[in-house]
Amino acid sequence: MNSSTRMFEVPSADCFTVAESYIVRKVGAEVQLSIYVEVVWSKSSMLKWAIDSSTATETTKFLCAFADDMKKVSTTLYRYSIPVYSYIV
């Protein structure tokens, strides 16, 4: 699944979008969720380095929290024969 997010109320918001790709694969007895994130620039900005850096930092924090939540859910669901989830950041 692919999605694109446009930011509002951030500096240079009209210059970029954040593209995300989600790939789900079965690997053995597990389901693996791979998430790829990229800042796509439509115009130049003096803040490019800061936005690239903060997007990577904030996305990593979010994905780690999301993965922890998925592990909690999958541990509960595992009793009902639903595969355990893993992730790649």
Stockholm file with secondary structure:
# STOCKHOLM 1.0

chainA/1-89         MNSSTRMFEVPSADCFTVAESYIVRKVGAEVQLSIYVEVVWSKSSMLKWAIDSSTATETTKFLCAFADDMKKVSTTLYRYSIPVYSYIV
#=GR chainA/1-89 SS CEEEEECCSSTTGGGEEEEEEEEEEEETTEEEEEEEEEEEESSCCTTHHHHHHHHHHHHHHHHHHHHHHHHHHHHHHHTTTCCCEEEEC
#=GC SS_cons        CEEEEECCSSTTGGGEEEEEEEEEEEETTEEEEEEEEEEEESSCCTTHHHHHHHHHHHHHHHHHHHHHHHHHHHHHHHTTTCCCEEEEC
//
